[in-house]
Amino acid sequence: MWGERLEITTEEVMKILNCSRQYVSELVKKEKLIPSGKRGKSYTFRLSELGKMLDNQQYLKLVIRIDELLTTNLPEIFELKPGWKVHNRDKT
């Protein structure tokens, strides 16, 4: 899934987890979230790191939504390779 490879900022993590910057910093200190880098004073994280913090269903819905946005808005970059199968997904 393409969405898992995205890097997101601390601010985006705060929105997804509905938490404060201090809580994100605490998760980093406790090594529950591992940053992939830094942009200025803000950490960046791979979206796949959030899989540690969200239940499987929440995480899967988030990744599927991002994949749909990417493939809809940038189809020439994310076109399906020969042999890949597309499954209809429940839109609930």
N, CA, C and O atoms as a GROMACS GRO file, in nm:
protein
  368
    1MET      N    1   0.085  -0.118   0.000
    1MET     CA    2   0.000   0.000   0.000
    1MET      C    3   0.089   0.123   0.000
    1MET      O    4   0.186   0.132   0.076
    2TRP      N    5   0.054   0.218  -0.086
    2TRP     CA    6   0.136   0.338  -0.100
    2TRP      C    7   0.133   0.425   0.026
    2TRP      O    8   0.235   0.482   0.064
    3GLY      N    9   0.018   0.434   0.090
    3GLY     CA   10   0.003   0.522   0.204
    3GLY      C   11   0.097   0.492   0.318
    3GLY      O   12   0.137   0.583   0.392
    4GLU      N   13   0.135   0.366   0.334
    4GLU     CA   14   0.224   0.329   0.443
    4GLU      C   15   0.362   0.391   0.429
    4GLU      O   16   0.434   0.406   0.528
    5ARG      N   17   0.400   0.427   0.309
    5ARG     CA   18   0.534   0.481   0.283
    5ARG      C   19   0.543   0.632   0.303
    5ARG      O   20   0.652   0.688   0.304
    6LEU      N   21   0.430   0.697   0.319
    6LEU     CA   22   0.430   0.841   0.335
    6LEU      C   23   0.496   0.883   0.465
    6LEU      O   24   0.492   0.812   0.565
    7GLU      N   25   0.558   1.000   0.462
    7GLU     CA   26   0.610   1.059   0.584
    7GLU      C   27   0.516   1.171   0.625
    7GLU      O   28   0.472   1.251   0.542
    8ILE      N   29   0.485   1.175   0.753
    8ILE     CA   30   0.394   1.276   0.805
    8ILE      C   31   0.462   1.352   0.919
    8ILE      O   32   0.556   1.302   0.980
    9THR      N   33   0.414   1.471   0.944
    9THR     CA   34   0.473   1.556   1.047
    9THR      C   35   0.411   1.529   1.183
    9THR      O   36   0.311   1.458   1.196
   10THR      N   37   0.472   1.587   1.284
   10THR     CA   38   0.419   1.578   1.421
   10THR      C   39   0.277   1.632   1.426
   10THR      O   40   0.191   1.575   1.493
   11GLU      N   41   0.252   1.741   1.354
   11GLU     CA   42   0.118   1.801   1.354
   11GLU      C   43   0.015   1.704   1.299
   11GLU      O   44  -0.097   1.696   1.351
   12GLU      N   45   0.050   1.632   1.194
   12GLU     CA   46  -0.043   1.535   1.137
   12GLU      C   47  -0.065   1.417   1.232
   12GLU      O   48  -0.176   1.365   1.242
   13VAL      N   49   0.040   1.375   1.302
   13VAL     CA   50   0.026   1.269   1.401
   13VAL      C   51  -0.070   1.316   1.512
   13VAL      O   52  -0.155   1.240   1.557
   14MET      N   53  -0.053   1.442   1.554
   14MET     CA   54  -0.141   1.498   1.658
   14MET      C   55  -0.287   1.493   1.614
   14MET      O   56  -0.375   1.460   1.694
   15LYS      N   57  -0.314   1.527   1.488
   15LYS     CA   58  -0.452   1.526   1.437
   15LYS      C   59  -0.507   1.384   1.432
   15LYS      O   60  -0.621   1.360   1.474
   16ILE      N   61  -0.428   1.291   1.382
   16ILE     CA   62  -0.475   1.153   1.367
   16ILE      C   63  -0.501   1.090   1.503
   16ILE      O   64  -0.601   1.021   1.523
   17LEU      N   65  -0.408   1.113   1.598
   17LEU     CA   66  -0.423   1.053   1.731
   17LEU      C   67  -0.507   1.139   1.826
   17LEU      O   68  -0.540   1.097   1.937
   18ASN      N   69  -0.540   1.260   1.780
   18ASN     CA   70  -0.616   1.354   1.863
   18ASN      C   71  -0.546   1.375   1.998
   18ASN      O   72  -0.603   1.352   2.104
   19CYS      N   73  -0.420   1.420   1.989
   19CYS     CA   74  -0.340   1.436   2.110
   19CYS      C   75  -0.254   1.562   2.100
   19CYS      O   76  -0.255   1.631   1.998
   20SER      N   77  -0.182   1.592   2.206
   20SER     CA   78  -0.097   1.711   2.212
   20SER      C   79   0.043   1.680   2.160
   20SER      O   80   0.083   1.564   2.146
   21ARG      N   81   0.117   1.787   2.132
   21ARG     CA   82   0.256   1.774   2.091
   21ARG      C   83   0.339   1.709   2.202
   21ARG      O   84   0.430   1.630   2.175
   22GLN      N   85   0.307   1.743   2.326
   22GLN     CA   86   0.379   1.685   2.439
   22GLN      C   87   0.361   1.533   2.445
   22GLN      O   88   0.455   1.460   2.476
   23TYR      N   89   0.239   1.487   2.414
   23TYR     CA   90   0.213   1.343   2.416
   23TYR      C   91   0.293   1.274   2.306
   23TYR      O   92   0.348   1.166   2.328
   24VAL      N   93   0.300   1.336   2.187
   24VAL     CA   94   0.381   1.278   2.078
   24VAL      C   95   0.527   1.272   2.121
   24VAL      O   96   0.594   1.171   2.098
   25SER      N   97   0.577   1.377   2.184
   25SER     CA   98   0.716   1.378   2.233
   25SER      C   99   0.738   1.267   2.335
   25SER      O  100   0.842   1.201   2.335
   26GLU      N  101   0.640   1.246   2.422
   26GLU     CA  102   0.650   1.140   2.523
   26GLU      C  103   0.654   1.002   2.456
   26GLU      O  104   0.730   0.915   2.499
   27LEU      N  105   0.573   0.983   2.352
   27LEU     CA  106   0.575   0.856   2.278
   27LEU      C  107   0.712   0.832   2.214
   27LEU      O  108   0.761   0.719   2.210
   28VAL      N  109   0.773   0.939   2.165
   28VAL     CA  110   0.907   0.927   2.105
   28VAL      C  111   1.009   0.892   2.212
   28VAL      O  112   1.092   0.804   2.192
   29LYS      N  113   1.002   0.961   2.327
   29LYS     CA  114   1.096   0.932   2.437
   29LYS      C  115   1.085   0.788   2.485
   29LYS      O  116   1.185   0.725   2.517
   30LYS      N  117   0.962   0.736   2.489
   30LYS     CA  118   0.938   0.598   2.534
   30LYS      C  119   0.959   0.496   2.422
   30LYS      O  120   0.941   0.376   2.441
   31GLU      N  121   0.998   0.547   2.303
   31GLU     CA  122   1.022   0.465   2.184
   31GLU      C  123   0.899   0.388   2.139
   31GLU      O  124   0.910   0.280   2.081
   32LYS      N  125   0.782   0.445   2.165
   32LYS     CA  126   0.658   0.385   2.114
   32LYS      C  127   0.630   0.434   1.972
   32LYS      O  128   0.560   0.368   1.896
   33LEU      N  129   0.685   0.550   1.937
   33LEU     CA  130   0.685   0.602   1.801
   33LEU      C  131   0.829   0.636   1.766
   33LEU      O  132   0.897   0.705   1.841
   34ILE      N  133   0.874   0.587   1.652
   34ILE     CA  134   1.012   0.612   1.609
   34ILE      C  135   1.010   0.710   1.493
   34ILE      O  136   0.955   0.680   1.387
   35PRO      N  137   1.069   0.830   1.511
   35PRO     CA  138   1.071   0.926   1.402
   35PRO      C  139   1.161   0.878   1.288
   35PRO      O  140   1.259   0.807   1.309
   36SER      N  141   1.125   0.918   1.166
   36SER     CA  142   1.208   0.884   1.051
   36SER      C  143   1.306   0.997   1.021
   36SER      O  144   1.402   0.980   0.946
   37GLY      N  145   1.280   1.114   1.080
   37GLY     CA  146   1.367   1.229   1.057
   37GLY      C  147   1.315   1.350   1.130
   37GLY      O  148   1.230   1.341   1.218
   38LYS      N  149   1.369   1.466   1.090
   38LYS     CA  150   1.327   1.593   1.149
   38LYS      C  151   1.316   1.698   1.041
   38LYS      O  152   1.395   1.700   0.946
   39ARG      N  153   1.220   1.786   1.055
   39ARG     CA  154   1.203   1.901   0.969
   39ARG      C  155   1.198   2.022   1.060
   39ARG      O  156   1.096   2.047   1.123
   40GLY      N  157   1.306   2.096   1.068
   40GLY     CA  158   1.311   2.205   1.163
   40GLY      C  159   1.310   2.148   1.304
   40GLY      O  160   1.394   2.065   1.338
   41LYS      N  161   1.215   2.193   1.385
   41LYS     CA  162   1.202   2.141   1.521
   41LYS      C  163   1.103   2.026   1.530
   41LYS      O  164   1.086   1.966   1.636
   42SER      N  165   1.038   1.995   1.420
   42SER     CA  166   0.932   1.894   1.418
   42SER      C  167   0.984   1.761   1.366
   42SER      O  168   1.063   1.757   1.272
   43TYR      N  169   0.940   1.653   1.428
   43TYR     CA  170   0.973   1.519   1.380
   43TYR      C  171   0.891   1.487   1.258
   43TYR      O  172   0.785   1.544   1.236
   44THR      N  173   0.943   1.394   1.178
   44THR     CA  174   0.863   1.332   1.072
   44THR      C  175   0.855   1.182   1.104
   44THR      O  176   0.946   1.125   1.164
   45PHE      N  177   0.745   1.122   1.063
   45PHE     CA  178   0.721   0.980   1.091
   45PHE      C  179   0.670   0.913   0.964
   45PHE      O  180   0.602   0.976   0.884
   46ARG      N  181   0.704   0.788   0.947
   46ARG     CA  182   0.639   0.710   0.842
   46ARG      C  183   0.499   0.680   0.892
   46ARG      O  184   0.478   0.652   1.010
   47LEU      N  185   0.405   0.686   0.802
   47LEU     CA  186   0.267   0.658   0.839
   47LEU      C  187   0.255   0.520   0.902
   47LEU      O  188   0.172   0.500   0.990
   48SER      N  189   0.337   0.427   0.859
   48SER     CA  190   0.332   0.292   0.913
   48SER      C  191   0.362   0.289   1.064
   48SER      O  192   0.321   0.195   1.132
   49GLU      N  193   0.431   0.390   1.116
   49GLU     CA  194   0.457   0.398   1.260
   49GLU      C  195   0.326   0.412   1.338
   49GLU      O  196   0.317   0.367   1.452
   50LEU      N  197   0.226   0.474   1.277
   50LEU     CA  198   0.098   0.492   1.347
   50LEU      C  199   0.026   0.360   1.368
   50LEU      O  200  -0.064   0.350   1.452
   51GLY      N  201   0.064   0.259   1.292
   51GLY     CA  202   0.007   0.126   1.312
   51GLY      C  203   0.030   0.075   1.453
   51GLY      O  204  -0.045  -0.009   1.502
   52LYS      N  205   0.133   0.126   1.519
   52LYS     CA  206   0.161   0.088   1.657
   52LYS      C  207   0.062   0.151   1.755
   52LYS      O  208   0.039   0.099   1.863
   53MET      N  209   0.004   0.263   1.715
   53MET     CA  210  -0.082   0.341   1.805
   53MET      C  211  -0.231   0.323   1.779
   53MET      O  212  -0.314   0.347   1.867
   54LEU      N  213  -0.266   0.281   1.658
   54LEU     CA  214  -0.407   0.265   1.621
   54LEU      C  215  -0.442   0.117   1.617
   54LEU      O  216  -0.355   0.032   1.594
   55ASP      N  217  -0.568   0.086   1.640
   55ASP     CA  218  -0.605  -0.055   1.622
   55ASP      C  219  -0.602  -0.086   1.472
   55ASP      O  220  -0.605   0.004   1.389
   56ASN      N  221  -0.597  -0.212   1.440
   56ASN     CA  222  -0.579  -0.254   1.301
   56ASN      C  223  -0.684  -0.197   1.207
   56ASN      O  224  -0.652  -0.155   1.096
   57GLN      N  225  -0.810  -0.196   1.250
   57GLN     CA  226  -0.916  -0.148   1.164
   57GLN      C  227  -0.902   0.003   1.136
   57GLN      O  228  -0.920   0.047   1.023
   58GLN      N  229  -0.871   0.081   1.239
   58GLN     CA  230  -0.852   0.225   1.220
   58GLN      C  231  -0.736   0.251   1.125
   58GLN      O  232  -0.747   0.333   1.034
   59TYR      N  233  -0.626   0.180   1.146
   59TYR     CA  234  -0.507   0.200   1.064
   59TYR      C  235  -0.534   0.161   0.919
   59TYR      O  236  -0.497   0.233   0.827
   60LEU      N  237  -0.599   0.048   0.899
   60LEU     CA  238  -0.629   0.003   0.764
   60LEU      C  239  -0.719   0.102   0.690
   60LEU      O  240  -0.696   0.131   0.573
   61LYS      N  241  -0.821   0.154   0.758
   61LYS     CA  242  -0.909   0.254   0.696
   61LYS      C  243  -0.830   0.378   0.656
   61LYS      O  244  -0.853   0.434   0.549
   62LEU      N  245  -0.739   0.422   0.742
   62LEU     CA  246  -0.658   0.539   0.713
   62LEU      C  247  -0.570   0.516   0.591
   62LEU      O  248  -0.564   0.601   0.502
   63VAL      N  249  -0.502   0.402   0.585
   63VAL     CA  250  -0.413   0.371   0.473
   63VAL      C  251  -0.493   0.356   0.344
   63VAL      O  252  -0.449   0.404   0.239
   64ILE      N  253  -0.606   0.290   0.349
   64ILE     CA  254  -0.689   0.274   0.229
   64ILE      C  255  -0.737   0.409   0.178
   64ILE      O  256  -0.736   0.435   0.057
   65ARG      N  257  -0.777   0.495   0.268
   65ARG     CA  258  -0.822   0.630   0.229
   65ARG      C  259  -0.709   0.708   0.162
   65ARG      O  260  -0.731   0.773   0.060
   66ILE      N  261  -0.590   0.700   0.217
   66ILE     CA  262  -0.475   0.769   0.157
   66ILE      C  263  -0.443   0.710   0.020
   66ILE      O  264  -0.417   0.784  -0.075
   67ASP      N  265  -0.445   0.577   0.010
   67ASP     CA  266  -0.421   0.513  -0.119
   67ASP      C  267  -0.522   0.558  -0.224
   67ASP      O  268  -0.486   0.585  -0.339
   68GLU      N  269  -0.649   0.567  -0.185
   68GLU     CA  270  -0.752   0.612  -0.279
   68GLU      C  271  -0.727   0.755  -0.323
   68GLU      O  272  -0.742   0.788  -0.441
   69LEU      N  273  -0.688   0.840  -0.230
   69LEU     CA  274  -0.658   0.979  -0.266
   69LEU      C  275  -0.539   0.987  -0.362
   69LEU      O  276  -0.543   1.062  -0.459
   70LEU      N  277  -0.435   0.911  -0.333
   70LEU     CA  278  -0.316   0.913  -0.419
   70LEU      C  279  -0.347   0.862  -0.559
   70LEU      O  280  -0.311   0.927  -0.657
   71THR      N  281  -0.413   0.748  -0.569
   71THR     CA  282  -0.439   0.689  -0.700
   71THR      C  283  -0.542   0.768  -0.780
   71THR      O  284  -0.539   0.766  -0.903
   72THR      N  285  -0.632   0.839  -0.712
   72THR     CA  286  -0.730   0.921  -0.782
   72THR      C  287  -0.668   1.050  -0.834
   72THR      O  288  -0.696   1.092  -0.946
   73ASN      N  289  -0.585   1.112  -0.752
   73ASN     CA  290  -0.530   1.243  -0.788
   73ASN      C  291  -0.399   1.237  -0.865
   73ASN      O  292  -0.361   1.334  -0.930
   74LEU      N  293  -0.330   1.124  -0.860
   74LEU     CA  294  -0.202   1.108  -0.930
   74LEU      C  295  -0.198   0.972  -1.001
   74LEU      O  296  -0.108   0.893  -0.977
   75PRO      N  297  -0.295   0.945  -1.089
   75PRO     CA  298  -0.305   0.810  -1.147
   75PRO      C  299  -0.184   0.769  -1.229
   75PRO      O  300  -0.149   0.651  -1.231
   76GLU      N  301  -0.118   0.864  -1.295
   76GLU     CA  302  -0.003   0.828  -1.378
   76GLU      C  303   0.116   0.780  -1.295
   76GLU      O  304   0.199   0.703  -1.344
   77ILE      N  305   0.125   0.823  -1.171
   77ILE     CA  306   0.235   0.780  -1.083
   77ILE      C  307   0.203   0.647  -1.017
   77ILE      O  308   0.291   0.563  -0.999
   78PHE      N  309   0.075   0.629  -0.981
   78PHE     CA  310   0.036   0.511  -0.905
   78PHE      C  311  -0.048   0.413  -0.986
   78PHE      O  312  -0.139   0.351  -0.933
   79GLU      N  313  -0.016   0.399  -1.115
   79GLU     CA  314  -0.094   0.306  -1.196
   79GLU      C  315  -0.060   0.162  -1.155
   79GLU      O  316   0.050   0.132  -1.110
   80LEU      N  317  -0.158   0.076  -1.172
   80LEU     CA  318  -0.141  -0.064  -1.134
   80LEU      C  319  -0.048  -0.136  -1.230
   80LEU      O  320  -0.052  -0.112  -1.351
   81LYS      N  321   0.034  -0.221  -1.177
   81LYS     CA  322   0.126  -0.301  -1.257
   81LYS      C  323   0.051  -0.422  -1.314
   81LYS      O  324  -0.046  -0.468  -1.254
   82PRO      N  325   0.095  -0.473  -1.429
   82PRO     CA  326   0.029  -0.592  -1.485
   82PRO      C  327   0.028  -0.707  -1.384
   82PRO      O  328   0.128  -0.733  -1.316
   83GLY      N  329  -0.086  -0.774  -1.375
   83GLY     CA  330  -0.098  -0.886  -1.283
   83GLY      C  331  -0.157  -0.848  -1.147
   83GLY      O  332  -0.198  -0.936  -1.072
   84TRP      N  333  -0.162  -0.718  -1.116
   84TRP     CA  334  -0.222  -0.676  -0.989
   84TRP      C  335  -0.372  -0.686  -1.001
   84TRP      O  336  -0.428  -0.659  -1.106
   85LYS      N  337  -0.436  -0.725  -0.895
   85LYS     CA  338  -0.581  -0.735  -0.893
   85LYS      C  339  -0.639  -0.622  -0.809
   85LYS      O  340  -0.586  -0.586  -0.704
   86VAL      N  341  -0.749  -0.568  -0.858
   86VAL     CA  342  -0.818  -0.462  -0.782
   86VAL      C  343  -0.941  -0.525  -0.718
   86VAL      O  344  -1.021  -0.589  -0.786
   87HIS      N  345  -0.956  -0.507  -0.589
   87HIS     CA  346  -1.070  -0.559  -0.516
   87HIS      C  347  -1.162  -0.444  -0.481
   87HIS      O  348  -1.116  -0.337  -0.442
   88ASN      N  349  -1.291  -0.466  -0.494
   88ASN     CA  350  -1.387  -0.366  -0.450
   88ASN      C  351  -1.382  -0.358  -0.298
   88ASN      O  352  -1.387  -0.459  -0.228
   89ARG      N  353  -1.371  -0.236  -0.248
   89ARG     CA  354  -1.362  -0.217  -0.104
   89ARG      C  355  -1.493  -0.162  -0.051
   89ARG      O  356  -1.560  -0.082  -0.117
   90ASP      N  357  -1.529  -0.206   0.068
   90ASP     CA  358  -1.648  -0.154   0.133
   90ASP      C  359  -1.624  -0.008   0.170
   90ASP      O  360  -1.527   0.022   0.240
   91LYS      N  361  -1.706   0.081   0.126
   91LYS     CA  362  -1.687   0.227   0.147
   91LYS      C  363  -1.745   0.276   0.277
   91LYS      O  364  -1.762   0.397   0.294
   92THR      N  365  -1.776   0.189   0.371
   92THR     CA  366  -1.836   0.232   0.498
   92THR      C  367  -1.735   0.290   0.590
   92THR      O  368  -1.769   0.331   0.701
   0.00000   0.00000   0.00000
